[in-house]
Amino acid sequence: MTLGGAPAKYERHKAFVPWPEIESVALWSHKVVGAAPMRYVGVRRKPGTPVLPGPNAGLSREQTTKLAPHVSHELFLASRCVTMWTLDPHRLAEAVGAFAPGVPVETVPDA
């Protein structure tokens, strides 16, 4: 699975994650003051996998806990914000089912 990067930094933040490393694909969000919640798509990976490159790679556990206490630090680091594009959860589930049968797509409840 490829996690893309922000439009201006796509190549630098792009990360390829082999399907055997993925335990689940997770959809989650967190509230931002005065704005609509920020939505994310990420992957829960098997323990011991290295941190992925990307916009979240430099965030500390304290920072991710403050931003989204309902999401694990590892999932936060392996996630991408859904911005400037549309995510269709049903099509995502179909694609994951086709390419990685048995890998669930989950929605993480808000805190």
Buried (B, 14 or more C-beta within 10 A) or exposed (E): BEBBBBEEEEEEBBBEBEEEBBEBBBBBBBEEEEEEEBBBBBBBBEEEBEEBBBBBEEBEEEEBBEBBEEBBBBBBBBBBBBEEEEEEEEEBBEBBEEEBEEBBBEEBEEE
